[in-house]
Amino acid sequence: MGSDQYTREPGAFARFPFTGQGVAWIGPTGLAYGAADVYIDGVKVATVNQFSGTGQDRAVLFSTVWPTTGPHAITIVSRGTTGHPRTSIDGFFVLH
């Protein structure tokens, strides 16, 4: 069993370049987690809140697909939410 990567720092980010037709961010939810912004190819496309009263070890937090396969990058930027600042990434799933 692997482990997730996390931060509690606002503005901290992880960038994952890939070639594919879709991507999903997989991570936990729970009381310690907060919000993060999702960028695809440098454009903000969503804000995801990992905060939940009923936590999960692994959930699909964000996903998107394109009509054709190509090079892309997903970037997750922590907001460092007050009171529950943790942003966590368990992994990314790429659809080829």
C-alpha positions in Angstrom: 0.0 0.0 0.0 1.4 3.4 -1.0 1.0 6.7 0.7 -0.3 10.1 -0.4 1.7 13.3 -0.8 0.4 16.3 1.1 1.0 19.9 2.1 -0.6 22.4 4.5 1.1 25.4 2.9 -1.1 27.9 0.8 0.2 28.2 -2.7 2.2 24.9 -2.6 1.5 22.9 -5.8 2.1 19.7 -7.6 2.3 19.6 -11.4 1.8 16.4 -13.4 2.5 16.4 -17.2 1.1 13.5 -19.2 -0.1 12.4 -22.6 -3.6 11.1 -22.7 -7.3 11.6 -23.4 -8.3 12.2 -19.8 -7.1 12.6 -16.3 -8.4 12.1 -12.8 -7.0 13.3 -9.4 -7.3 10.7 -6.8 -7.1 11.5 -3.1 -8.6 11.3 0.4 -11.3 13.3 2.0 -11.9 14.0 5.7 -12.0 16.6 8.5 -8.3 17.6 8.2 -8.6 18.5 4.4 -9.3 21.8 2.7 -9.6 23.3 -0.7 -7.3 23.3 -3.7 -7.5 24.9 -7.2 -7.1 22.7 -10.3 -5.4 23.9 -13.4 -5.3 22.1 -16.7 -2.7 23.3 -19.2 -2.2 26.5 -17.1 -5.9 27.4 -16.9 -7.9 27.2 -13.7 -10.8 24.9 -14.2 -12.1 24.0 -10.7 -11.8 24.4 -7.0 -12.0 21.1 -5.1 -12.8 20.9 -1.4 -11.5 17.7 0.2 -13.2 18.5 3.5 -15.8 15.9 4.5 -17.5 14.7 7.6 -17.4 11.1 6.2 -13.8 10.6 5.1 -12.7 8.3 2.3 -9.2 6.9 1.8 -9.4 7.3 -2.0 -11.9 9.3 -4.0 -12.0 10.8 -7.5 -11.7 14.4 -6.6 -11.6 15.8 -10.1 -11.7 14.4 -13.7 -11.9 15.6 -17.2 -11.6 14.1 -20.7 -10.8 15.4 -24.2 -12.0 14.2 -27.6 -8.5 13.1 -28.6 -5.2 12.0 -27.0 -2.6 14.8 -26.5 0.0 16.3 -24.2 -1.5 18.0 -21.1 -0.6 19.0 -17.5 -2.7 19.0 -14.4 -1.6 21.3 -11.5 -3.1 21.2 -8.0 -2.5 24.3 -5.9 -3.3 24.2 -2.2 -5.4 27.0 -0.7 -4.2 26.2 2.8 -7.8 26.5 4.2 -7.9 27.9 7.7 -8.7 25.2 10.3 -8.2 22.3 7.9 -5.4 23.2 5.5 -4.3 19.8 4.3 -4.3 19.2 0.5 -3.5 15.6 -0.5 -2.7 13.7 -3.7 -2.8 9.9 -3.7 -2.3 9.8 -7.5 -3.4 10.6 -11.0 -5.2 8.3 -13.3 -4.6 8.9 -17.1 -6.9 7.6 -19.8 -5.0 6.8 -23.0 
